[in-house]
Amino acid sequence: MEKYNQLSQRERDQIDVLNRKGESCAAIGKKLKRDKSTIARELKRNSSPEYHCYLAHRASQRANERKHKAVHRERLRDPLVRAYVLAKLKEDWSPEQIAGKSGQTIRA
């Protein structure tokens, strides 16, 4: 499995230009040596919600904002689930056991 690398500003600039020329996601992906789904996801996630167009500099800002928020997002919002997970971690349960993937289930 190949390691994922986030799109660079240069790649976003190329996506912007090629998208404006009417190139398909598959064609853009081939030129950038990226999967067509990566290009489609980029255009969907980072296009302007108001104007429905892709601008490379705004796309980079949106991606960076989303990345920053993800680092600071609370993972377990439900206090009961959080308490359960923390208690089981203190009992040396594995994440798989806590998630119920070994026959056990969590009831919050």
Backbone as JSON, one array per atom type, in Angstrom:
{
  "sequence": "MEKYNQLSQRERDQIDVLNRKGESCAAIGKKLKRDKSTIARELKRNSSPEYHCYLAHRASQRANERKHKAVHRERLRDPLVRAYVLAKLKEDWSPEQIAGKSGQTIRA",
  "N": [[0.84, -1.18, 0.0], [0.56, 2.17, -0.85], [1.93, 5.16, 0.57], [-0.08, 7.88, 1.59], [-0.03, 11.18, 0.36], [-0.69, 14.53, 1.02], [-2.32, 16.9, -1.12], [-0.33, 19.26, -2.83], [0.27, 22.84, -2.97], [1.04, 23.48, -5.55], [-0.03, 21.31, -7.01], [-2.74, 21.79, -6.54], [-3.0, 24.22, -7.88], [-2.6, 23.29, -10.49], [-4.79, 21.58, -10.75], [-6.82, 23.46, -10.63], [-6.38, 24.98, -13.02], [-6.61, 22.96, -15.02], [-9.18, 22.0, -14.5], [-10.71, 24.25, -15.1], [-10.31, 24.25, -17.81], [-11.95, 22.27, -18.53], [-11.23, 19.63, -18.23], [-11.53, 16.17, -17.36], [-11.91, 14.46, -14.18], [-10.49, 12.08, -14.24], [-8.63, 12.55, -16.31], [-7.21, 14.73, -15.25], [-6.2, 13.5, -12.96], [-4.48, 11.57, -14.13], [-2.54, 13.23, -15.29], [-1.45, 14.38, -13.02], [-0.57, 12.21, -11.7], [-2.22, 11.03, -9.79], [-4.98, 9.42, -8.16], [-8.18, 9.33, -9.74], [-10.3, 9.61, -7.98], [-9.21, 11.06, -5.9], [-8.92, 13.56, -7.05], [-11.58, 14.17, -7.66], [-12.66, 14.21, -5.06], [-11.21, 16.33, -3.96], [-12.13, 18.48, -5.53], [-14.81, 18.46, -4.82], [-14.8, 18.79, -1.98], [-13.38, 21.18, -1.56], [-14.29, 23.22, -3.18], [-15.88, 26.39, -3.73], [-18.62, 26.89, -1.66], [-20.59, 28.79, -2.06], [-20.33, 29.82, -4.68], [-19.83, 27.66, -6.25], [-17.4, 27.0, -7.54], [-13.97, 26.17, -8.19], [-11.17, 27.35, -6.62], [-7.78, 27.53, -6.4], [-6.16, 28.75, -4.33], [-8.05, 29.31, -2.32], [-8.95, 26.74, -1.89], [-6.74, 25.54, -0.71], [-6.68, 26.98, 1.68], [-9.14, 26.15, 2.83], [-8.64, 23.39, 3.13], [-6.48, 23.43, 4.93], [-7.69, 24.66, 7.15], [-9.62, 22.72, 7.8], [-7.94, 20.59, 8.44], [-6.62, 21.63, 10.69], [-8.78, 21.93, 12.48], [-9.5, 19.26, 12.8], [-7.45, 18.19, 14.32], [-7.93, 19.3, 16.78], [-10.43, 18.46, 17.48], [-12.79, 17.04, 19.62], [-12.82, 13.66, 20.28], [-14.49, 11.69, 21.46], [-17.54, 12.49, 22.17], [-19.82, 11.92, 23.7], [-20.38, 11.71, 27.1], [-20.81, 9.34, 28.59], [-19.88, 7.29, 26.93], [-17.23, 8.12, 26.66], [-16.34, 7.85, 29.36], [-16.64, 5.09, 29.67], [-14.81, 4.08, 27.75], [-12.37, 5.15, 28.71], [-12.25, 3.88, 31.22], [-12.02, 1.19, 30.45], [-9.61, 1.27, 29.04], [-7.89, 1.77, 31.15], [-8.06, -0.67, 32.34], [-6.49, -2.14, 30.73], [-7.61, -3.02, 28.32], [-7.8, -3.76, 24.84], [-8.1, -1.57, 21.97], [-9.72, -2.86, 20.07], [-11.17, -4.68, 21.63], [-12.6, -2.88, 23.22], [-14.13, -1.63, 21.29], [-15.78, -3.65, 20.66], [-15.19, -5.61, 18.82], [-14.44, -8.15, 19.29], [-16.47, -9.8, 19.98], [-17.65, -8.61, 22.19], [-19.87, -6.01, 23.24], [-20.55, -2.5, 23.25], [-22.63, -0.7, 25.33], [-24.11, 2.22, 25.59]],
  "CA": [[0.0, 0.0, 0.0], [1.35, 3.38, -0.98], [1.65, 6.19, 1.57], [-0.84, 9.02, 1.08], [0.53, 12.52, 0.51], [-1.69, 15.55, 0.75], [-2.08, 17.68, -2.31], [0.48, 20.46, -2.64], [-0.27, 24.05, -3.59], [1.3, 23.36, -7.0], [-1.03, 20.39, -7.56], [-4.03, 22.48, -6.51], [-2.97, 25.18, -8.99], [-2.78, 22.53, -11.73], [-6.18, 21.13, -10.75], [-7.61, 24.66, -10.95], [-6.22, 25.29, -14.44], [-7.15, 21.88, -15.84], [-10.62, 21.97, -14.28], [-11.28, 25.37, -15.88], [-10.25, 23.86, -19.23], [-12.97, 21.25, -18.76], [-10.65, 18.29, -18.14], [-12.22, 15.26, -16.43], [-11.12, 14.07, -13.0], [-9.58, 11.02, -14.67], [-7.55, 13.17, -17.08], [-6.41, 15.52, -14.31], [-5.5, 12.52, -12.14], [-3.38, 10.99, -14.9], [-1.49, 14.24, -15.45], [-0.82, 14.63, -11.72], [-0.22, 10.9, -11.13], [-3.1, 10.86, -8.64], [-6.2, 8.71, -8.49], [-9.28, 10.24, -10.12], [-11.14, 9.87, -6.81], [-8.55, 12.12, -5.13], [-9.25, 14.82, -7.72], [-13.02, 14.41, -7.46], [-12.86, 14.57, -3.65], [-10.65, 17.67, -3.79], [-13.05, 19.45, -6.14], [-16.05, 18.48, -4.04], [-14.57, 19.32, -0.62], [-12.74, 22.49, -1.46], [-14.87, 24.24, -4.06], [-16.65, 27.4, -3.03], [-20.01, 26.48, -1.49], [-21.47, 29.84, -2.54], [-20.24, 30.05, -6.12], [-19.64, 26.36, -6.9], [-16.23, 26.99, -8.41], [-12.75, 25.76, -7.5], [-10.06, 28.31, -6.65], [-6.69, 26.82, -5.74], [-5.72, 29.38, -3.08], [-9.11, 29.1, -1.32], [-8.98, 25.31, -1.61], [-5.67, 25.3, 0.27], [-7.13, 27.53, 2.96], [-10.17, 25.27, 3.36], [-8.0, 22.14, 3.54], [-5.7, 23.71, 6.14], [-8.63, 24.9, 8.25], [-10.21, 21.43, 8.17], [-6.88, 19.81, 9.1], [-6.41, 22.23, 12.02], [-9.94, 21.6, 13.32], [-9.49, 17.82, 13.07], [-6.49, 17.93, 15.4], [-8.48, 19.8, 18.04], [-11.79, 17.98, 17.66], [-12.98, 16.05, 20.67], [-13.14, 12.41, 19.6], [-15.64, 11.02, 22.1], [-18.35, 13.58, 22.72], [-20.77, 11.4, 24.68], [-19.66, 11.49, 28.35], [-20.9, 7.94, 29.0], [-18.98, 6.5, 26.09], [-15.88, 8.52, 27.05], [-16.03, 7.23, 30.65], [-16.51, 3.65, 29.43], [-13.55, 3.84, 27.04], [-11.26, 5.42, 29.62], [-12.22, 2.82, 32.23], [-11.51, -0.04, 29.84], [-8.19, 1.46, 28.75], [-7.17, 1.6, 32.42], [-8.05, -2.1, 32.61], [-5.64, -2.7, 29.69], [-8.35, -3.57, 27.18], [-7.34, -3.27, 23.54], [-9.14, -0.8, 21.27], [-10.64, -3.8, 19.43], [-12.07, -5.17, 22.67], [-13.48, -1.78, 23.62], [-15.05, -1.39, 20.18], [-16.67, -4.79, 20.55], [-14.87, -6.42, 17.64], [-14.08, -9.51, 19.67], [-17.66, -10.43, 20.55], [-18.23, -7.8, 23.24], [-20.51, -4.83, 22.69], [-20.65, -1.32, 24.12], [-23.99, -0.18, 25.5], [-23.99, 3.52, 26.26]],
  "C": [[0.88, 1.24, 0.0], [0.94, 4.42, 0.06], [0.93, 7.37, 0.91], [-0.1, 10.31, 1.35], [-0.55, 13.52, 0.18], [-1.32, 16.33, -0.5], [-1.27, 18.93, -1.97], [-0.23, 21.66, -3.28], [-0.1, 23.99, -5.11], [0.27, 22.44, -7.66], [-2.41, 21.05, -7.58], [-4.11, 23.52, -7.62], [-3.21, 24.47, -10.32], [-4.23, 22.04, -11.85], [-7.08, 22.29, -11.17], [-7.58, 24.93, -12.45], [-6.89, 24.23, -15.31], [-8.67, 21.76, -15.7], [-11.32, 23.07, -15.08], [-11.28, 25.08, -17.38], [-11.26, 22.77, -19.56], [-12.45, 19.82, -18.73], [-11.44, 17.46, -17.12], [-11.31, 14.97, -15.24], [-10.11, 13.0, -13.36], [-8.38, 11.6, -15.41], [-6.63, 13.98, -16.17], [-5.57, 14.57, -13.44], [-4.31, 11.91, -12.85], [-2.23, 11.97, -15.01], [-0.74, 14.49, -14.15], [-0.33, 13.36, -11.05], [-0.93, 10.69, -9.78], [-4.33, 10.09, -9.09], [-7.31, 9.71, -8.81], [-10.18, 10.55, -8.94], [-10.55, 10.96, -5.92], [-8.92, 13.48, -5.72], [-10.71, 15.17, -7.5], [-13.3, 14.86, -6.03], [-12.36, 15.98, -3.39], [-11.61, 18.72, -4.34], [-14.34, 19.57, -5.34], [-15.86, 19.17, -2.68], [-14.18, 20.78, -0.6], [-13.21, 23.51, -2.48], [-15.69, 25.21, -3.21], [-18.1, 26.95, -2.89], [-21.0, 27.52, -2.04], [-21.51, 29.92, -4.06], [-20.01, 28.78, -6.93], [-18.51, 26.38, -7.92], [-15.01, 26.66, -7.55], [-11.68, 26.81, -7.72], [-8.94, 27.73, -5.8], [-6.29, 27.43, -4.39], [-6.77, 29.21, -1.97], [-9.2, 27.62, -0.94], [-7.91, 24.96, -0.57], [-6.07, 25.81, 1.64], [-8.17, 26.62, 3.61], [-9.56, 23.97, 3.89], [-7.21, 22.34, 4.83], [-6.59, 23.95, 7.35], [-9.23, 23.58, 8.75], [-9.19, 20.56, 8.91], [-6.64, 20.32, 10.52], [-7.55, 21.86, 12.97], [-9.93, 20.12, 13.71], [-8.56, 17.47, 14.22], [-7.09, 18.27, 16.75], [-9.9, 19.3, 18.34], [-11.83, 16.9, 18.75], [-13.5, 14.76, 20.04], [-14.38, 11.73, 20.17], [-16.48, 12.08, 22.81], [-19.29, 13.12, 23.82], [-20.02, 11.07, 25.98], [-19.71, 10.04, 28.83], [-19.95, 7.06, 28.21], [-17.53, 6.82, 26.46], [-15.46, 7.84, 28.36], [-15.8, 5.73, 30.49], [-15.15, 3.34, 28.79], [-12.37, 4.06, 27.96], [-11.12, 4.34, 30.69], [-11.62, 1.54, 31.66], [-10.04, 0.08, 29.45], [-7.35, 1.29, 30.02], [-7.09, 0.14, 32.82], [-7.23, -2.87, 31.57], [-6.4, -3.43, 28.58], [-7.75, -2.99, 25.9], [-8.45, -2.43, 22.91], [-10.17, -1.71, 20.59], [-11.64, -4.35, 20.44], [-13.07, -4.09, 23.06], [-14.53, -1.54, 22.54], [-16.01, -2.55, 19.97], [-16.4, -5.68, 19.36], [-14.46, -7.84, 18.0], [-15.27, -10.17, 20.39], [-18.32, -9.62, 21.64], [-18.86, -6.55, 22.59], [-20.56, -3.73, 23.73], [-22.12, -0.9, 24.16], [-23.87, 1.12, 26.28], [-25.35, 4.05, 26.64]]
}
